[in-house]
Amino acid sequence: MMDEDLNKLLEKWLEEATIREMQEKMAKGELTAEQLTLMYMEIISSSNPHIKAVLELNPQAIQIAKSLDIERQQKGSRSLLHGIPLLLKDNMETNDMMHTSCGSLALKDFYAERDAFLVKQLRAAGAVILGKTNMTEWANFMSARMPNGWSSRGGQVCNPYGMFDVGGSSSGAAAGIASNMAAAAIGTETTGSIIHPAVQNSLVGIKPTVGAISRTGVIPLSTTQDTPGPLARTVEDAAIIYQSLVGYDAADPITIGATFFNDVDWRILFDEQALKGVRIGVARDVFRREVSTERMSLFDASLRQLEDLGAIIVDDVDLGTMENDLAYETLLFEFKAALNAYLGQTKATNPIRTLRDIIEFNMNHSQETLMYGQTMLEKIDRTSGTLTERAYLEALQRNRHLAGGTALGKAFAAHKIKALVFPQNHGCSFGAAAGYPSVAVPASFTKEGEPFGITFYGKAYAEPDLIGYAYAFESYVKARRSPS
């Protein structure tokens, strides 16, 4: 049982509390990291049976939080994340008492021997790793029939706002934060897996430039498109976490690009005037046939709000290609090569060493694992796993040309725009294939109560600009609300 003061904080204050507000209370001695951790554990115990967002809690979370409280008293705070409880998607390695399973029963008993690079960064910043979140099994690459948020280990993640798509594959991370099960979470994206669950759960999601944040220690899907990123209830919270995650990792060579952020002053990004005079492009051909009349109306209202903030809307930008023109096959080839390399380097006691081992495990436990089949895994296993196929190279080159060169590259140059804006997660395939960043932010709700968001897309390493635009929009619209 929690004491009366904690119950008051839990009932009256915590629901939409920001990281900065948590730090202010801890600095004043009105709250401890241990108490904050206990409050989130209380919420998880009551809400998670309905939402199924969290797979497991860190058995050491309370002790870690208490040790950080002692450290705060003795040495002061490490950063704005000191003592802040965070959740991790279940594809991120933690060298502790939690499993890393990618939502699968095949790896339900797997303990990693190291922390993922990003987990080391969070621990160094003083964050409390509270638990692992459910996710679409194998990052939505198991079966085309599998709904977003389903895993054989954790069941179906539910959208806390109602009978709506929860988004994938960082579904548990998003639903958990929307339900206030932690201050924020870290998800991963290959194509839309941060942006989609963010907009479906009235959250802010930052999909970084590939290479801004290390992938070392994250169960892979694609070597060219994977990237971790934060999911949070406010732009500032997401940016605080993002700043802590950015950094060079010699084991992930593309992160040399993180040095582009060395001189960024993250404190000045939160400017309500950030959109004034900024040219924002709209590529309607990409989504006009896929968006309902109601959502189109909500999007047009968001464009008017952007204009109210001083943005210059450049409508009907022609990207010269469609998302369906991008070659999905790139991921099919990369998944086997990346996953086999990852599994082959796990400790020898792990019996799951290859993609073929996963498929066979599922066949031997079909009642528990194959509710939706595994046709995608079987199709992927028919590739060589060596990336030597001509079809792979052609698909890779096609994607890089169409997404980075044609669609985004020419559009930004020809129209002199600083960003593109799309409804929901439309357009995410372009940013994914090009390795460019995007930031999703809540915009409104449908009549039925389904969250609706907009997403800003920029050029490589444009995160500071996109964060500024999202912050200005968020401050003006104030669209997010908690699920009932």
C-alpha positions as CSV (number, residue, x, y, z in Angstrom):
1,M,0.0,0.0,0.0
2,M,1.2,3.5,-0.8
3,D,1.0,6.3,1.7
4,E,-1.6,9.1,1.4
5,D,0.8,11.6,-0.1
6,L,1.9,9.3,-2.8
7,N,-1.7,8.4,-3.6
8,K,-2.4,12.1,-4.1
9,L,0.5,12.5,-6.5
10,L,-0.6,9.4,-8.4
11,E,-4.2,10.5,-8.7
12,K,-3.8,14.3,-9.1
13,W,-0.4,14.9,-10.6
14,L,1.4,12.0,-12.3
15,E,-0.9,11.4,-15.2
16,E,0.6,14.0,-17.6
17,A,3.6,15.1,-15.5
18,T,6.6,15.9,-17.6
19,I,10.2,14.9,-17.1
20,R,11.1,18.5,-16.1
21,E,8.3,18.6,-13.6
22,M,9.4,15.3,-12.1
23,Q,13.0,16.7,-11.7
24,E,11.7,19.8,-10.0
25,K,9.8,17.8,-7.4
26,M,12.9,15.6,-6.8
27,A,15.2,18.6,-6.5
28,K,12.8,20.1,-3.9
29,G,12.7,16.9,-1.9
30,E,9.0,16.4,-2.6
31,L,9.5,13.2,-4.5
32,T,12.1,10.5,-4.8
33,A,13.0,8.3,-7.8
34,E,12.0,5.3,-5.6
35,Q,8.5,6.7,-5.0
36,L,8.2,7.6,-8.7
37,T,9.1,4.1,-9.7
38,L,6.7,2.6,-7.2
39,M,3.9,4.8,-8.6
40,Y,4.5,3.6,-12.1
41,M,4.6,0.0,-11.0
42,E,1.2,0.6,-9.3
43,I,-0.2,1.8,-12.6
44,I,1.2,-1.1,-14.5
45,S,-0.2,-3.6,-12.1
46,S,-3.7,-2.1,-12.5
47,S,-3.7,-1.2,-16.2
48,N,-1.5,-3.7,-17.9
49,P,-3.8,-6.7,-17.7
50,H,-6.1,-4.7,-20.0
51,I,-3.6,-3.1,-22.3
52,K,-0.8,-5.8,-22.4
53,A,1.8,-3.2,-23.0
54,V,4.5,-4.4,-20.6
55,L,6.0,-7.9,-20.8
56,E,8.0,-7.8,-17.6
57,L,9.4,-5.4,-15.0
58,N,13.0,-5.0,-14.0
59,P,13.3,-6.8,-10.6
60,Q,16.0,-4.4,-9.6
61,A,14.2,-1.2,-10.6
62,I,13.3,-0.1,-7.1
63,Q,16.8,-0.7,-5.8
64,I,18.3,1.2,-8.8
65,A,16.0,4.1,-8.1
66,K,16.9,4.2,-4.4
67,S,20.6,4.1,-5.3
68,L,20.0,7.1,-7.6
69,D,18.3,8.9,-4.8
70,I,21.3,8.4,-2.5
71,E,23.6,9.6,-5.3
72,R,21.5,12.7,-5.8
73,Q,21.9,13.6,-2.2
74,Q,25.6,12.9,-2.2
75,K,26.7,14.3,-5.6
76,G,23.7,15.9,-7.3
77,S,21.8,15.0,-10.4
78,R,23.6,13.5,-13.5
79,S,21.1,14.8,-16.0
80,L,17.4,15.5,-16.6
81,L,17.0,11.7,-16.8
82,H,18.3,11.1,-13.3
83,G,15.8,8.8,-11.5
84,I,13.3,8.9,-14.4
85,P,11.7,5.5,-15.1
86,L,11.7,4.5,-18.7
87,L,10.4,1.4,-20.7
88,L,12.3,-0.3,-23.4
89,K,11.0,-2.2,-26.4
90,D,11.7,-5.9,-26.1
91,N,14.3,-6.0,-28.9
92,M,16.9,-4.1,-26.8
93,E,19.5,-6.0,-24.8
94,T,19.8,-5.4,-21.1
95,N,22.5,-7.1,-19.0
96,D,20.3,-7.6,-16.0
97,M,17.5,-9.8,-14.8
98,M,15.2,-9.2,-17.8
99,H,14.8,-11.2,-21.0
100,T,15.3,-9.9,-24.6
101,S,12.9,-11.8,-26.8
102,C,11.6,-9.6,-29.7
103,G,8.1,-10.6,-28.5
104,S,8.8,-14.3,-29.3
105,L,8.4,-17.5,-27.4
106,A,11.5,-18.7,-29.2
107,L,13.7,-16.3,-27.2
108,K,11.5,-16.1,-24.0
109,D,14.3,-17.6,-21.9
110,F,17.1,-15.5,-23.5
111,Y,19.2,-13.2,-21.2
112,A,21.7,-10.9,-23.0
113,E,25.3,-10.7,-21.8
114,R,25.6,-7.0,-22.4
115,D,23.6,-3.8,-22.4
116,A,22.8,-2.3,-25.8
117,F,24.8,0.8,-26.4
118,L,21.8,3.0,-26.0
119,V,20.9,1.3,-22.7
120,K,24.4,2.1,-21.4
121,Q,23.8,5.7,-22.4
122,L,20.5,5.8,-20.5
123,R,22.0,4.2,-17.4
124,A,24.9,6.7,-17.5
125,A,22.4,9.5,-17.7
126,G,20.7,8.1,-14.5
127,A,17.6,6.7,-16.0
128,V,15.8,3.8,-14.3
129,I,15.2,1.0,-16.7
130,L,11.7,0.0,-15.5
131,G,10.8,-2.9,-17.8
132,K,10.4,-4.3,-21.3
133,T,7.4,-3.6,-23.5
134,N,5.4,-5.9,-25.7
135,M,5.8,-5.5,-29.5
136,T,4.6,-6.9,-32.8
137,E,6.6,-10.1,-32.9
138,W,9.8,-10.0,-34.9
139,A,9.0,-6.4,-35.7
140,N,6.0,-7.2,-37.8
141,F,8.0,-9.5,-40.1
142,M,6.5,-12.8,-39.1
143,S,3.2,-12.9,-41.1
144,A,1.3,-10.4,-43.2
145,R,-1.8,-11.6,-41.3
146,M,-0.5,-10.6,-37.9
147,P,-2.1,-7.5,-36.5
148,N,-0.1,-4.6,-35.1
149,G,0.8,-5.3,-31.5
150,W,0.5,-9.1,-31.4
151,S,3.2,-11.3,-30.0
152,S,3.1,-15.0,-29.0
153,R,4.9,-14.0,-25.8
154,G,2.7,-11.1,-24.7
155,G,-0.6,-11.4,-26.6
156,Q,-2.4,-8.5,-28.2
157,V,-1.4,-4.9,-27.2
158,C,-4.6,-2.8,-27.0
159,N,-5.0,0.9,-27.9
160,P,-6.0,2.6,-24.6
161,Y,-8.2,5.0,-26.5
162,G,-10.6,2.3,-27.8
163,M,-11.0,-0.4,-30.4
164,F,-8.5,1.2,-32.7
165,D,-5.3,0.1,-34.4
166,V,-2.5,0.4,-31.8
167,G,0.2,0.8,-34.4
168,G,3.3,-1.3,-34.9
169,S,5.7,-2.5,-34.1
170,S,6.6,-0.4,-31.1
171,S,3.0,-0.9,-30.0
172,G,3.6,-1.8,-26.4
173,A,6.0,1.1,-25.9
174,A,3.4,3.6,-27.3
175,A,0.4,2.1,-25.5
176,G,2.3,1.9,-22.2
177,I,3.3,5.6,-22.3
178,A,-0.2,6.7,-23.5
179,S,-1.5,4.8,-20.4
180,N,1.1,6.5,-18.2
181,M,3.1,3.3,-17.3
182,A,6.4,5.2,-17.4
183,A,7.7,8.7,-18.1
184,A,8.7,7.7,-21.7
185,A,9.8,4.7,-23.7
186,I,12.4,3.8,-26.4
187,G,11.1,2.1,-29.5
188,T,12.6,1.2,-32.9
189,E,11.6,2.0,-36.4
190,T,12.4,0.3,-39.7
191,T,9.4,1.7,-41.6
192,G,6.9,3.5,-39.5
193,S,7.3,1.6,-36.3
194,I,7.8,4.7,-34.1
195,I,5.7,7.1,-36.1
196,H,2.7,4.9,-36.5
197,P,2.2,3.9,-32.9
198,A,2.9,7.5,-31.8
199,V,0.1,9.0,-33.9
200,Q,-2.3,6.1,-32.9
201,N,-1.7,6.8,-29.2
202,S,-1.6,10.6,-29.1
203,L,2.2,10.7,-28.5
204,V,5.3,12.4,-29.8
205,G,7.6,10.1,-31.6
206,I,11.1,10.9,-33.0
207,K,12.4,8.7,-35.8
208,P,16.0,9.7,-36.1
209,T,18.3,10.0,-39.0
210,V,19.8,6.5,-39.4
211,G,23.2,6.8,-37.6
212,A,22.2,9.3,-35.0
213,I,21.6,6.6,-32.4
214,S,23.5,3.3,-32.2
215,R,21.8,0.0,-33.1
216,T,24.4,-2.2,-31.3
217,G,22.6,-4.6,-29.0
218,V,19.2,-4.2,-30.7
219,I,17.8,-7.2,-32.4
220,P,17.9,-6.2,-36.0
221,L,15.6,-6.2,-39.0
222,S,17.5,-4.1,-41.5
223,T,21.1,-2.9,-41.6
224,T,20.2,0.2,-43.7
225,Q,16.9,1.3,-42.1
226,D,16.8,0.4,-38.4
227,T,16.9,3.1,-35.8
228,P,15.9,3.4,-32.2
229,G,14.0,6.5,-31.0
230,P,11.9,7.9,-28.2
231,L,8.2,7.9,-27.6
232,A,6.9,10.4,-25.1
233,R,3.9,12.5,-24.1
234,T,5.5,15.9,-25.0
235,V,8.0,17.1,-27.5
236,E,10.4,18.3,-24.8
237,D,10.3,14.9,-23.1
238,A,11.1,13.2,-26.3
239,A,13.9,15.6,-27.1
240,I,15.4,15.2,-23.6
241,I,15.7,11.5,-24.2
242,Y,16.8,11.9,-27.8
243,Q,19.7,14.1,-26.7
244,S,20.9,11.4,-24.3
245,L,20.8,8.7,-26.9
246,V,22.7,10.5,-29.7
247,G,26.3,9.5,-29.9
248,Y,29.1,7.7,-31.8
249,D,29.6,4.0,-31.4
250,A,32.6,2.4,-33.0
251,A,30.7,-0.9,-33.4
252,D,28.0,0.8,-35.5
253,P,30.0,2.8,-38.1
254,I,27.2,4.9,-39.5
255,T,26.9,6.6,-36.1
256,I,29.9,8.8,-37.1
257,G,27.1,11.0,-38.3
258,A,26.0,11.7,-34.7
259,T,28.9,14.1,-34.6
260,F,26.7,16.5,-36.6
261,F,24.9,17.2,-33.4
262,N,28.0,18.0,-31.3
263,D,27.4,21.8,-31.5
264,V,23.6,21.7,-31.1
265,D,22.3,23.6,-28.1
266,W,19.2,21.5,-27.3
267,R,18.0,24.0,-24.8
268,I,17.0,26.6,-27.4
269,L,14.9,24.3,-29.6
270,F,11.7,24.8,-27.7
271,D,10.6,28.0,-29.4
272,E,6.9,28.7,-30.0
273,Q,7.9,30.9,-32.9
274,A,9.9,28.1,-34.6
275,L,7.5,27.9,-37.6
276,K,7.4,31.5,-38.4
277,G,8.4,32.0,-42.1
278,V,9.2,28.3,-42.5
279,R,8.2,26.7,-45.9
280,I,6.4,23.4,-45.2
281,G,5.6,21.1,-48.2
282,V,2.5,19.0,-48.6
283,A,2.5,16.0,-51.0
284,R,-1.2,15.2,-51.4
285,D,-0.8,12.7,-54.1
286,V,0.9,10.3,-51.7
287,F,-2.1,10.1,-49.4
288,R,-5.2,11.6,-50.9
289,R,-6.6,8.2,-52.0
290,E,-5.8,6.5,-48.6
291,V,-7.1,9.1,-46.1
292,S,-10.7,9.2,-45.0
293,T,-12.8,12.4,-45.5
294,E,-12.8,13.0,-41.8
295,R,-9.0,12.6,-41.4
296,M,-8.4,14.8,-44.5
297,S,-10.5,17.5,-42.8
298,L,-8.5,17.1,-39.6
299,F,-5.3,17.4,-41.6
300,D,-6.5,20.5,-43.4
301,A,-7.3,22.0,-40.0
302,S,-3.7,21.2,-38.9
303,L,-2.4,23.0,-42.0
304,R,-4.4,26.1,-41.1
305,Q,-3.0,25.9,-37.6
306,L,0.5,25.8,-39.1
307,E,-0.3,28.9,-41.1
308,D,-1.5,30.6,-37.9
309,L,2.0,29.9,-36.5
310,G,3.5,31.7,-39.5
311,A,4.4,28.7,-41.6
312,I,4.2,29.0,-45.4
313,I,2.3,26.0,-46.7
314,V,3.5,24.8,-50.2
315,D,0.7,22.6,-51.3
316,D,0.6,19.8,-53.9
317,V,4.3,19.1,-53.9
318,D,5.0,16.4,-56.5
319,L,7.4,13.8,-55.1
320,G,7.7,12.1,-58.5
321,T,7.0,8.7,-57.0
322,M,4.7,6.9,-54.6
323,E,5.4,4.8,-51.5
324,N,4.4,1.7,-53.3
325,D,7.2,2.3,-55.8
326,L,9.8,1.6,-53.1
327,A,11.2,-2.0,-53.1
328,Y,10.1,-3.8,-50.0
329,E,12.4,-6.6,-50.9
330,T,15.4,-4.8,-49.5
331,L,14.2,-5.6,-46.0
332,L,13.4,-9.3,-46.9
333,F,17.1,-9.8,-47.8
334,E,18.6,-7.8,-45.0
335,F,16.5,-9.4,-42.3
336,K,18.0,-12.9,-42.6
337,A,21.6,-11.7,-42.9
338,A,21.2,-9.3,-39.9
339,L,19.3,-11.7,-37.7
340,N,21.5,-14.7,-38.3
341,A,24.6,-12.6,-37.5
342,Y,22.9,-11.4,-34.3
343,L,21.8,-14.8,-33.1
344,G,25.0,-16.5,-34.1
345,Q,26.9,-14.2,-31.7
346,T,24.7,-14.8,-28.7
347,K,26.0,-17.0,-25.9
348,A,26.5,-20.6,-26.7
349,T,23.7,-21.7,-24.3
350,N,21.1,-20.0,-26.5
351,P,19.7,-22.8,-28.7
352,I,18.2,-20.3,-31.2
353,R,21.1,-19.6,-33.6
354,T,19.5,-18.9,-36.9
355,L,16.2,-17.8,-38.6
356,R,15.7,-21.5,-39.5
357,D,15.8,-22.3,-35.7
358,I,13.0,-19.8,-35.1
359,I,10.9,-21.3,-37.8
360,E,11.4,-24.8,-36.5
361,F,10.7,-23.8,-32.9
362,N,7.4,-22.2,-34.0
363,M,6.5,-25.3,-36.0
364,N,7.1,-27.4,-32.9
365,H,5.0,-25.1,-30.7
366,S,2.5,-24.1,-33.3
367,Q,-0.5,-23.9,-31.0
368,E,1.2,-21.1,-29.0
369,T,3.2,-19.4,-31.8
370,L,1.4,-19.7,-35.1
371,M,-2.0,-18.1,-34.6
372,Y,-1.3,-16.0,-37.7
373,G,1.3,-18.3,-39.3
374,Q,4.9,-17.4,-40.3
375,T,4.7,-17.0,-44.1
376,M,7.0,-14.0,-44.0
377,L,9.7,-15.8,-42.0
378,E,9.5,-18.7,-44.4
379,K,9.8,-16.5,-47.4
380,I,12.7,-14.6,-45.9
381,D,14.5,-17.9,-45.1
382,R,14.5,-18.8,-48.8
383,T,17.0,-15.9,-49.4
384,S,20.7,-16.8,-49.2
385,G,21.4,-14.6,-46.2
386,T,24.6,-13.4,-47.9
387,L,23.2,-10.3,-49.6
388,T,24.8,-11.4,-52.8
389,E,21.6,-11.6,-54.8
390,R,21.3,-9.2,-57.7
391,A,17.7,-8.5,-56.7
392,Y,18.9,-7.2,-53.4
393,L,21.3,-4.7,-54.9
394,E,18.8,-3.5,-57.4
395,A,16.2,-3.0,-54.7
396,L,18.6,-1.2,-52.5
397,Q,19.8,1.1,-55.2
398,R,16.2,1.8,-56.3
399,N,15.1,2.7,-52.8
400,R,18.0,5.1,-52.3
401,H,17.4,6.8,-55.6
402,L,13.7,7.1,-55.4
403,A,13.4,8.0,-51.7
404,G,16.5,10.2,-51.1
405,G,17.3,11.4,-54.6
406,T,13.9,11.8,-56.3
407,A,11.2,12.0,-53.7
408,L,12.8,14.0,-50.9
409,G,16.0,15.3,-52.4
410,K,14.4,17.1,-55.4
411,A,11.3,18.2,-53.4
412,F,13.3,20.0,-50.8
413,A,15.5,21.7,-53.4
414,A,12.9,22.6,-56.0
415,H,10.4,24.0,-53.5
416,K,12.9,25.5,-51.1
417,I,11.0,23.8,-48.2
418,K,12.4,22.9,-44.8
419,A,10.1,20.0,-44.1
420,L,7.2,18.0,-45.5
421,V,4.2,17.3,-43.4
422,F,1.8,14.3,-43.7
423,P,-1.3,13.1,-41.9
424,Q,-0.6,10.2,-39.4
425,N,2.2,8.0,-40.6
426,H,1.8,8.5,-44.4
427,G,5.0,9.1,-46.2
428,C,7.1,7.2,-43.6
429,S,8.4,4.8,-46.3
430,F,10.3,7.7,-47.9
431,G,12.0,8.7,-44.7
432,A,12.8,5.1,-43.9
433,A,14.3,4.2,-47.2
434,A,16.3,7.5,-47.3
435,G,17.4,7.2,-43.7
436,Y,15.9,10.7,-43.0
437,P,14.3,11.8,-39.7
438,S,10.7,12.5,-38.8
439,V,8.8,13.8,-35.8
440,A,5.2,12.9,-35.1
441,V,3.0,15.1,-32.8
442,P,-0.6,14.9,-31.6
443,A,-3.0,17.0,-33.6
444,S,-6.6,16.1,-32.7
445,F,-9.1,13.2,-32.4
446,T,-11.7,11.7,-34.7
447,K,-15.4,11.8,-33.7
448,E,-15.0,8.3,-32.4
449,G,-12.1,9.3,-30.2
450,E,-9.3,7.8,-32.3
451,P,-6.0,9.8,-32.0
452,F,-4.9,11.8,-35.0
453,G,-1.4,13.2,-35.5
454,I,0.8,14.9,-38.1
455,T,4.3,14.0,-38.9
456,F,7.1,16.4,-40.0
457,Y,9.8,14.9,-42.3
458,G,13.2,16.5,-42.9
459,K,16.6,16.0,-44.5
460,A,19.3,14.0,-42.9
461,Y,20.3,15.4,-39.4
462,A,17.4,17.9,-39.5
463,E,16.1,16.7,-36.1
464,P,16.7,20.0,-34.3
465,D,14.5,21.8,-36.8
466,L,11.8,19.2,-36.8
467,I,11.7,19.2,-33.0
468,G,11.3,23.0,-33.0
469,Y,8.4,22.8,-35.5
470,A,6.7,20.0,-33.5
471,Y,7.1,22.0,-30.3
472,A,5.6,25.1,-31.8
473,F,2.7,23.2,-33.1
474,E,2.2,21.3,-29.8
475,S,2.3,24.5,-27.8
476,Y,-0.4,26.1,-30.0
477,V,-2.8,23.2,-30.5
478,K,-2.4,21.4,-27.2
479,A,-4.1,18.3,-28.7
480,R,-2.9,15.5,-26.5
481,R,-5.3,14.2,-23.8
482,S,-5.1,11.1,-21.7
483,P,-7.2,8.0,-22.5
484,S,-10.2,7.7,-20.3
